[in-house]
Amino acid sequence: MTNFFQDLLDDYHSQIDRHNNRPFMEAAMAACSLVAIADGEVSLSERIRVDQILETLDELKVFDPHEAVDIFNEFNQAILKAPKQGREKAIEALRAVSNNQESASLLIRICVAISEAEGGKSLVDQIEIVMLCSLLGVKPEHCGLYVDDDPTDILAQGEKQDTPPES
């Protein structure tokens, strides 16, 4: 009988955790989407990074990863279908947690992780993340976003990664 009540209590706490963390999960998936799709497409490595984030962060472990990935995909589809309205929908999800500085900083670190999924630096991703920093009240330099590299060098590096190898 004690196990029954303990199981019931554990289920209750799990439901409460999911309820309390739902706005953060939606904001995290919105942030991931905004950065992943900044260059016009979501790569496999960015999708894998989203999965890794879902498996790693305690705040997100309470959710079924498929549910979170579905939300990530919904944001991606909304942005691709109608960029302005899709971005507004994603930004609305971010605003739901913008009053919590700890959550805002964690969201930016998540964005940086998505940005680094393909290796190298992407100026487009960094611009998106700096915009999100402004929206969330996080200083970009605290996340290593202001770099000493010249923007043209960053762009050239990105073009090298996009160019297929010569045969």
Secondary structure, DSSP 8 states (H G I E B T S, - for coil): -HHHHHHHHHHHHHHHHHHHHHHHHHHHHHHHHHHHTTTSS--HHHHHHHHHHHHH-HHHHTS-HHHHHHHHHHHHHHHHHSHHHHHHHHHHHHHTTTT-HHHHHHHHHHHHHHHGGGSS--HHHHHHHHHHHHHHT--GGGGT-S-SS-HHHHHHHHHHHHS----
